[in-house]
Amino acid sequence: MRAYQSSRVAAWFAPKQISKAGIFEIIGLTLVGLLVAALLQPDDPYLLTQPFPWLWLVPLILALRYGTPAAFGSSLLLLLGWYLMPLIGVGGGPFPLTHFVGGLVMTLIAGEFSDVWSARLRRVADVNGYVGEHLDALTRRHYLLRLSHDRLEHELLIKPLTLRDALQGLRRLTVRKAEASLPEAAELLRLVSQACRIEKAGLHVVHQGQPERAAAAQVGEAEPLKIDDPLVQYALENKLLCHVQSEGLKNDSSGYLVVAPLMTSDMQVLGLLAVERMPFLSLNEESLQFLSVMLGYYADGVSNAHAIQSVKGVVTECPLDFAAEMVRLHRIHQDVGIRSMLAALVIAPGPRQTEIAIEVLRQSRKFDQLWDFSRGGKRILMTLMPLHGEAAMAGYLQRTEGWLNDSFGFADFQSAGVTPMSMLIGSAPPPDLLRTMIEECEHGH
C-alpha cells in the first residue's frame, strides 16, 4: 500500500504540460502557501527569519511540475504579495532583494530541468506510440498469417499434390513408353486420384471416337465403362469435361460423377476418365480445372511422343525430359506465338571448368530444363527457358556474367572462358534446331 501511495506522489511531481487547470493550480497553491505562512507568522509571512526559506518550496514544486512558466508565475505572485499584504496589516519592511533573487534562480533552475525532461518524455511517448501502432499492425498481420497457415494446411490435407508437382510427374510419364496408347496409365490415374481425391474411377482408351469398355487402369475396382451413359455421351460429343451438374444433364440420371476426356490441343481424344466416387467437397470448380489441366497436359505429352522420338533420332544422347519440353515449347510457339529460348553456355577446358559448371547448375531456375554434357573437352550447359523471349535471355546473360564476377573474379564471359549462345524456339523444327545449336557449340568461338 505504501509503495502504491509513493508512486502516486511521484507521478504527481512528474513534469506535465501546463493547462487551464495547471494555471489555477499555480495561483491557488501559491496563495495557499502565503495564507498559511501569514497565519503562522503574521509579522514575517515570507519566513525571512527562518534558517530555510520554506515558502519557496511552493514555486519550486510548481516549477518541477509545470516548468519555467510556473516558476515565473509563482515567483511573480510572491513578489506581488510582498507589496499587497501590508495593505491588510501583514508583513512589511524593506524589500529582501537577495532572498527573492535566490528564490527566483532556484525555481528557474527547477523549471528548466522540468522543461528538458518534459521534452524527453514527449519524445519517448511519441516513440512508444509509434511502436505501439506497429505492434498492433504486426499483431493483426500475425493473426492473418496464422489464419492463412491454417487454411493452407487444410488445403494441403484436402489436396496434397500441387499442380506443379503433378505436371512434373506427368512429364516423366509421357516420355517413357511412347509406343503405348496411354503410356503409364496406372501411374497417371494414381497421380490424378491423389491430386483430386478420386476414390473410384476407370481410365479407358478411345480409338477413333469409340471408348473401350475395359479400363486401361482403374482405382477402387471401377466397373466397365457404360458407353450409353449420358455423361459419357456428352463428354465424347462435346469433347469437354462434364459432371452431374453440367447444363443439359440435370434431368438425366448417370452412374458417374465426372467424365473427362484426355484431349490434346488439336482436339484429338485419346482416352476417357470416368469417375464413379469422390468426396463431395472435392467436386468443385478448382478440382475440376485441376483435373482438366492434368489430363490435357498428359494427352499433349502422348501426342508429342513421335516428335520427341524424332529429336532423339537426331541427337540420341538428348535426355527424354529435355526433348519433350523442347517439343512442347515449339508447339506453344506455333499455336499461340509465345516465345521460348534455347540457351547454351560453352565452358572451355581449364582449371575452373568444373567449378563454373557446378555454379551454373546451382544458379539455374526451377522451371528451366538443363542438359549438361561434354563435347571435345568443352563442357556444354544447354538450357530451355520456357515462355521467355530475347529480353529474358539478355537478363539471364547479365546475371550470369555478374555472378561469374562475384564468385570467380572474371570480368566477363571471355575472361572466364565461357561462350554464351542462344536460339529462339520455333525458328526451326526441334530436331534441326537442337542439332544446329550443338554444332555451333562444338565449332563456335
Wavefront OBJ file of the C-alpha trace (Angstrom):
o trace
v 0.000 0.000 0.000
v 2.860 2.366 0.818
v 4.568 1.658 -2.483
v 1.362 2.478 -4.333
v 0.937 5.796 -2.489
v 4.568 6.651 -3.069
v 4.210 6.045 -6.774
v 1.105 8.252 -6.898
v 3.029 11.085 -5.178
v 5.962 10.632 -7.589
v 3.541 10.714 -10.506
v 2.099 13.986 -9.240
v 5.577 15.547 -9.225
v 6.316 14.317 -12.766
v 6.590 17.070 -15.427
v 3.329 17.894 -17.185
v 2.061 20.206 -19.897
v 0.605 23.407 -18.480
v -3.151 23.801 -18.943
v -6.043 25.873 -17.605
v -6.261 23.590 -14.594
v -2.498 23.996 -14.144
v -2.822 27.805 -14.142
v -5.442 27.655 -11.418
v -3.244 25.198 -9.545
v -0.251 27.565 -9.716
v -2.278 30.522 -8.490
v -4.121 28.553 -5.842
v -1.129 26.742 -4.345
v 0.934 29.943 -4.224
v -1.868 31.857 -2.482
v -2.489 28.958 -0.094
v 1.212 28.911 0.784
v 1.148 32.656 1.500
v -2.022 32.317 3.566
v -0.618 29.506 5.688
v 2.620 31.419 6.282
v 0.668 34.583 7.161
v -1.471 32.695 9.640
v 1.570 31.119 11.280
v 3.710 34.269 11.404
v 1.746 37.436 10.546
v 4.749 39.652 11.160
v 7.037 37.514 8.923
v 4.842 35.742 6.285
v 7.846 35.144 3.977
v 9.730 33.400 6.824
v 12.788 35.572 6.316
v 13.967 34.909 9.852
v 13.835 31.134 9.465
v 17.012 29.135 8.699
v 15.432 27.823 5.470
v 13.148 29.686 3.017
v 10.225 27.274 3.354
v 7.793 29.395 1.351
v 9.853 28.999 -1.784
v 9.139 25.263 -1.787
v 5.770 26.077 -3.363
v 7.246 27.763 -6.501
v 9.947 25.064 -6.590
v 7.393 22.234 -6.655
v 5.249 24.057 -9.217
v 8.348 24.661 -11.369
v 9.208 20.971 -11.250
v 5.625 20.117 -12.187
v 4.916 22.676 -14.929
v 8.293 24.109 -15.948
v 9.633 27.631 -16.395
v 6.228 29.385 -16.844
v 5.137 28.082 -13.448
v 8.436 29.272 -11.902
v 7.904 32.814 -13.227
v 4.207 32.866 -12.361
v 4.534 31.654 -8.801
v 7.532 33.934 -8.150
v 5.587 36.906 -9.538
v 2.694 36.151 -7.192
v 5.094 36.081 -4.232
v 6.524 39.423 -5.390
v 3.034 40.969 -5.645
v 2.166 39.559 -2.261
v 5.110 41.350 -0.683
v 3.672 44.723 -1.709
v -0.039 43.918 -1.266
v -0.074 42.080 2.072
v 0.975 45.162 4.150
v -2.294 46.771 2.990
v -4.146 44.295 5.224
v -1.660 44.613 8.070
v 0.501 41.587 7.309
v 4.276 41.737 6.717
v 6.076 44.808 5.502
v 9.580 46.216 5.804
v 12.485 46.683 3.373
v 12.408 44.534 0.217
v 14.713 41.446 0.584
v 16.323 41.549 -2.870
v 18.877 38.784 -2.258
v 16.164 36.496 -0.846
v 13.909 36.947 -3.899
v 16.763 36.670 -6.423
v 17.959 33.433 -4.849
v 14.439 32.012 -4.788
v 13.849 33.026 -8.403
v 17.125 31.443 -9.565
v 16.289 28.226 -7.714
v 12.813 27.992 -9.253
v 14.121 28.829 -12.736
v 16.688 26.045 -12.479
v 13.925 23.640 -11.446
v 11.729 24.934 -14.260
v 14.466 24.421 -16.852
v 15.044 20.915 -15.523
v 11.321 20.228 -15.871
v 11.251 21.607 -19.431
v 14.146 19.385 -20.518
v 12.594 16.255 -19.098
v 9.152 17.169 -20.417
v 10.619 17.318 -23.932
v 12.317 13.968 -23.410
v 9.126 12.412 -22.072
v 7.182 13.705 -25.077
v 9.730 12.172 -27.420
v 9.583 8.871 -25.549
v 5.786 8.968 -25.622
v 5.789 9.645 -29.367
v 8.216 6.790 -29.992
v 6.212 4.451 -27.788
v 3.033 5.426 -29.587
v 4.645 4.734 -32.956
v 5.996 1.401 -31.730
v 2.617 0.549 -30.254
v 0.874 1.220 -33.576
v 3.360 -1.008 -35.358
v 2.917 -3.677 -32.712
v -0.844 -3.587 -33.261
v -0.338 -3.843 -37.018
v 2.106 -6.744 -36.603
v -0.317 -8.462 -34.258
v -3.087 -8.216 -36.840
v -0.753 -9.428 -39.579
v 0.398 -12.321 -37.409
v -3.213 -13.268 -36.807
v -3.943 -13.158 -40.534
v -0.792 -15.177 -41.205
v -1.924 -17.804 -38.723
v -5.319 -17.990 -40.400
v -3.617 -18.250 -43.786
v -1.340 -21.011 -42.482
v -4.332 -22.908 -41.118
v -6.076 -22.517 -44.478
v -3.034 -23.729 -46.392
v -2.654 -26.680 -44.036
v -6.309 -27.534 -44.608
v -5.856 -27.259 -48.369
v -2.753 -29.452 -48.175
v -4.697 -32.150 -46.350
v -7.511 -31.979 -48.897
v -5.277 -31.781 -51.962
v -1.695 -32.806 -51.051
v -0.373 -32.573 -54.624
v 0.249 -29.221 -56.274
v -0.265 -28.574 -59.957
v 3.468 -28.061 -60.442
v 4.293 -31.404 -58.832
v 1.590 -33.110 -60.858
v 2.837 -31.668 -64.163
v 6.380 -32.702 -63.375
v 5.157 -36.219 -62.665
v 3.159 -36.305 -65.897
v 6.172 -35.129 -67.874
v 8.080 -38.178 -66.694
v 5.206 -40.484 -67.584
v 4.679 -39.395 -71.185
v 8.288 -39.843 -72.248
v 8.772 -43.413 -71.011
v 6.712 -45.579 -73.356
v 5.812 -43.643 -76.463
v 4.571 -46.732 -78.278
v 1.637 -47.363 -75.904
v -1.815 -45.804 -76.460
v -1.882 -44.464 -72.911
v 1.633 -44.963 -71.520
v 1.840 -45.463 -67.756
v -1.958 -45.226 -67.457
v -1.933 -46.670 -63.926
v 0.616 -44.102 -62.748
v -1.407 -41.318 -64.385
v -4.533 -42.435 -62.579
v -2.619 -42.605 -59.302
v -1.452 -39.001 -59.697
v -4.929 -37.813 -60.654
v -6.538 -39.659 -57.758
v -4.048 -38.234 -55.292
v -4.488 -34.682 -56.564
v -8.302 -34.705 -56.775
v -9.101 -37.307 -54.095
v -10.782 -39.680 -56.517
v -11.855 -42.888 -54.782
v -13.274 -44.949 -57.650
v -12.631 -44.380 -61.356
v -11.554 -46.031 -64.589
v -9.277 -44.806 -67.384
v -10.316 -46.031 -70.846
v -8.585 -45.862 -74.222
v -10.515 -44.172 -77.055
v -9.988 -45.345 -80.655
v -11.488 -43.243 -83.433
v -14.049 -41.721 -81.098
v -15.111 -45.026 -79.504
v -14.032 -45.812 -75.928
v -13.159 -49.294 -74.765
v -15.344 -50.794 -72.063
v -12.409 -52.377 -70.263
v -10.303 -49.956 -68.283
v -6.633 -49.499 -69.105
v -6.200 -48.552 -65.446
v -8.553 -48.248 -62.529
v -8.725 -47.226 -58.904
v -11.198 -48.601 -56.388
v -12.344 -51.561 -58.560
v -14.270 -49.484 -61.074
v -16.977 -51.068 -63.213
v -16.629 -51.489 -67.023
v -17.495 -48.317 -68.879
v -21.181 -47.694 -69.578
v -20.886 -46.276 -73.077
v -24.581 -45.287 -73.232
v -24.346 -43.248 -70.018
v -25.492 -39.615 -70.584
v -22.265 -38.183 -69.092
v -20.110 -40.392 -71.312
v -22.019 -39.438 -74.445
v -21.967 -35.754 -73.547
v -18.194 -35.796 -72.931
v -17.497 -37.579 -76.249
v -19.821 -35.393 -78.322
v -18.730 -32.050 -76.886
v -15.141 -33.034 -76.062
v -15.499 -31.384 -72.670
v -15.169 -32.390 -69.058
v -18.673 -32.823 -67.614
v -20.128 -33.640 -64.223
v -23.524 -34.391 -62.696
v -24.456 -30.695 -62.526
v -23.463 -29.783 -66.072
v -26.123 -27.891 -68.010
v -28.402 -30.116 -70.084
v -27.831 -33.148 -67.853
v -29.756 -32.251 -64.728
v -32.738 -34.388 -65.696
v -30.681 -37.361 -66.889
v -29.521 -39.908 -64.355
v -25.930 -41.069 -64.615
v -23.800 -43.632 -62.878
v -20.789 -41.265 -62.882
v -19.924 -38.089 -61.056
v -17.355 -36.820 -63.559
v -16.382 -37.872 -67.073
v -13.300 -36.196 -68.535
v -11.727 -36.750 -71.962
v -7.958 -36.958 -72.389
v -7.819 -34.461 -75.233
v -4.841 -32.921 -76.996
v -4.536 -29.316 -78.056
v -5.683 -30.247 -81.579
v -8.945 -31.692 -80.165
v -7.955 -35.354 -80.528
v -9.451 -37.557 -77.798
v -7.030 -40.266 -76.646
v -8.886 -41.586 -73.632
v -11.700 -41.099 -71.167
v -11.672 -40.876 -67.380
v -14.914 -41.962 -65.727
v -15.185 -41.127 -62.016
v -17.731 -43.096 -60.023
v -16.951 -41.886 -56.495
v -15.138 -38.950 -54.939
v -15.742 -36.788 -51.824
v -18.469 -34.191 -52.168
v -16.150 -31.358 -51.074
v -13.682 -32.296 -53.823
v -16.323 -31.916 -56.512
v -15.709 -28.209 -57.036
v -14.610 -25.956 -59.863
v -10.996 -25.796 -58.705
v -10.617 -29.589 -58.599
v -12.298 -29.998 -61.993
v -9.998 -27.391 -63.553
v -7.028 -29.108 -61.957
v -8.167 -32.438 -63.385
v -8.725 -30.970 -66.856
v -5.264 -29.397 -66.934
v -3.551 -32.604 -65.867
v -5.352 -34.757 -68.428
v -4.735 -32.247 -71.218
v -1.058 -31.993 -70.330
v -0.736 -35.762 -70.343
v -2.580 -36.061 -73.671
v -0.299 -33.476 -75.269
v 2.697 -35.409 -73.999
v 1.395 -38.619 -75.568
v 0.609 -36.903 -78.863
v 4.095 -35.385 -78.905
v 5.754 -38.761 -78.419
v 6.543 -39.098 -82.134
v 8.107 -35.643 -82.242
v 10.138 -36.489 -79.176
v 11.395 -39.636 -80.838
v 12.378 -37.570 -83.888
v 14.546 -35.373 -81.650
v 16.064 -38.479 -80.099
v 16.705 -39.866 -83.585
v 18.828 -36.837 -84.497
v 20.522 -36.333 -81.119
v 20.485 -39.744 -79.476
v 22.065 -38.651 -76.203
v 19.450 -35.919 -75.611
v 17.512 -36.664 -72.374
v 13.862 -37.541 -72.848
v 12.687 -34.797 -70.492
v 14.698 -32.203 -72.392
v 13.401 -33.375 -75.777
v 9.804 -33.497 -74.534
v 9.968 -29.972 -73.124
v 11.525 -28.665 -76.324
v 8.729 -30.190 -78.419
v 6.081 -28.711 -76.117
v 7.599 -25.246 -76.256
v 7.848 -25.480 -80.056
v 4.157 -26.352 -80.216
v 3.222 -23.486 -77.868
v 5.090 -21.096 -80.141
v 3.242 -22.418 -83.180
v -0.186 -22.345 -81.529
v -0.181 -19.077 -79.591
v 3.073 -17.337 -80.539
v 4.586 -17.316 -77.035
v 8.343 -17.337 -77.320
v 10.807 -19.553 -75.506
v 14.589 -19.629 -75.696
v 17.206 -22.335 -76.097
v 20.400 -21.108 -74.426
v 23.822 -22.659 -74.070
v 26.951 -21.852 -72.091
v 30.063 -23.424 -73.595
v 32.820 -23.671 -70.963
v 36.290 -24.078 -72.414
v 38.745 -26.575 -70.860
v 40.551 -25.098 -67.885
v 41.172 -25.432 -64.152
v 37.888 -23.709 -63.237
v 35.684 -25.529 -65.764
v 34.038 -27.879 -63.268
v 33.537 -25.141 -60.667
v 31.866 -22.851 -63.193
v 29.607 -25.668 -64.415
v 28.534 -26.533 -60.858
v 27.765 -22.877 -60.145
v 25.698 -22.603 -63.354
v 23.668 -25.622 -62.306
v 23.197 -24.169 -58.832
v 22.068 -20.795 -60.165
v 19.515 -22.299 -62.560
v 15.826 -21.506 -62.097
v 13.416 -24.230 -61.087
v 11.341 -24.058 -64.287
v 14.341 -24.187 -66.615
v 15.244 -27.509 -68.211
v 19.016 -28.181 -68.233
v 21.159 -30.628 -70.153
v 24.786 -30.950 -69.098
v 27.163 -32.758 -71.490
v 30.673 -32.576 -72.891
v 31.989 -32.439 -76.455
v 35.666 -32.324 -77.406
v 36.766 -31.271 -73.927
v 34.213 -28.485 -73.777
v 31.525 -28.510 -71.071
v 28.177 -27.534 -72.594
v 25.236 -26.496 -70.428
v 22.100 -26.364 -72.578
v 19.112 -24.587 -71.026
v 15.472 -24.385 -72.100
v 13.883 -21.151 -70.861
v 10.103 -21.676 -71.106
v 7.902 -18.735 -72.102
v 10.759 -16.203 -72.127
v 11.999 -14.257 -75.135
v 15.090 -12.243 -76.036
v 14.642 -9.746 -73.183
v 14.699 -12.504 -70.576
v 17.693 -14.026 -72.328
v 19.580 -10.729 -72.079
v 18.769 -10.567 -68.356
v 19.928 -14.167 -67.901
v 23.272 -13.408 -69.548
v 23.709 -10.256 -67.472
v 23.009 -12.130 -64.237
v 25.362 -14.943 -65.241
v 28.157 -12.506 -66.030
v 27.511 -10.813 -62.687
v 27.872 -13.932 -60.567
v 30.929 -15.007 -62.599
v 32.485 -11.769 -61.434
v 31.260 -12.142 -57.843
v 32.155 -15.825 -57.463
v 35.347 -16.156 -59.510
v 36.508 -12.596 -60.207
v 36.122 -12.826 -64.008
v 35.378 -9.510 -65.651
v 33.315 -11.008 -68.497
v 32.476 -14.228 -70.346
v 35.629 -14.121 -72.438
v 37.981 -13.969 -69.459
v 36.070 -16.868 -67.857
v 36.395 -18.989 -70.997
v 32.602 -19.120 -71.377
v 30.819 -18.644 -74.691
v 27.083 -17.885 -74.478
v 24.780 -18.880 -77.331
v 21.032 -18.711 -77.806
v 18.323 -19.549 -80.337
v 14.605 -18.845 -80.470
v 12.479 -21.966 -80.171
v 10.129 -22.122 -83.107
v 12.625 -20.702 -85.612
v 13.229 -24.275 -86.853
v 11.837 -27.768 -86.128
v 13.107 -29.089 -82.778
v 15.475 -31.746 -84.232
v 17.098 -29.268 -86.633
v 17.257 -26.524 -84.031
v 18.945 -28.741 -81.459
v 21.404 -30.177 -83.967
v 22.331 -26.665 -85.194
v 22.831 -25.440 -81.638
v 25.109 -28.376 -80.766
v 27.169 -27.845 -83.929
v 27.647 -24.156 -83.099
v 28.642 -25.069 -79.546
v 31.239 -27.510 -80.874
v 32.740 -25.237 -83.520
v 31.849 -21.733 -82.315
v 34.333 -19.332 -80.763
l 1 2 3 4 5 6 7 8 9 10 11 12 13 14 15 16 17 18 19 20 21 22 23 24 25 26 27 28 29 30 31 32 33 34 35 36 37 38 39 40 41 42 43 44 45 46 47 48 49 50 51 52 53 54 55 56 57 58 59 60 61 62 63 64 65 66 67 68 69 70 71 72 73 74 75 76 77 78 79 80 81 82 83 84 85 86 87 88 89 90 91 92 93 94 95 96 97 98 99 100 101 102 103 104 105 106 107 108 109 110 111 112 113 114 115 116 117 118 119 120 121 122 123 124 125 126 127 128 129 130 131 132 133 134 135 136 137 138 139 140 141 142 143 144 145 146 147 148 149 150 151 152 153 154 155 156 157 158 159 160 161 162 163 164 165 166 167 168 169 170 171 172 173 174 175 176 177 178 179 180 181 182 183 184 185 186 187 188 189 190 191 192 193 194 195 196 197 198 199 200 201 202 203 204 205 206 207 208 209 210 211 212 213 214 215 216 217 218 219 220 221 222 223 224 225 226 227 228 229 230 231 232 233 234 235 236 237 238 239 240 241 242 243 244 245 246 247 248 249 250 251 252 253 254 255 256 257 258 259 260 261 262 263 264 265 266 267 268 269 270 271 272 273 274 275 276 277 278 279 280 281 282 283 284 285 286 287 288 289 290 291 292 293 294 295 296 297 298 299 300 301 302 303 304 305 306 307 308 309 310 311 312 313 314 315 316 317 318 319 320 321 322 323 324 325 326 327 328 329 330 331 332 333 334 335 336 337 338 339 340 341 342 343 344 345 346 347 348 349 350 351 352 353 354 355 356 357 358 359 360 361 362 363 364 365 366 367 368 369 370 371 372 373 374 375 376 377 378 379 380 381 382 383 384 385 386 387 388 389 390 391 392 393 394 395 396 397 398 399 400 401 402 403 404 405 406 407 408 409 410 411 412 413 414 415 416 417 418 419 420 421 422 423 424 425 426 427 428 429 430 431 432 433 434 435 436 437 438 439 440 441 442 443 444 445
